[in-house]
Amino acid sequence: MNATEISAILGVVGTVAGLAEKYGPEVYETVKEALEQSKSKTGPSVADIQAIFAKCQADNAAIQSA
């Protein structure tokens, strides 16, 4: 792993941590699911991405109403 890859990973981790701090732990689970799906060689399908987006919207709505 080179410095650019490490920097990118740290950037994502920082962003996720900031979002989790602002919006709650649901953000972490949603991002984790997205990353697990994208680890496959074929990547997530359009339906998978749409489902992740819908989950993000639902998480946001739940957080905003709390």
Sequence and secondary structure as in RCSB ss.txt:
>XXXX:A:sequence
MNATEISAILGVVGTVAGLAEKYGPEVYETVKEALEQSKSKTGPSVADIQAIFAKCQADNAAIQSA
>XXXX:A:secstr
  HHHHHHHHHHHHHHHHHHHHH THHHHHHHHHHHHHTSSS   HHHHHHHHHHHHHHHHHHHH 
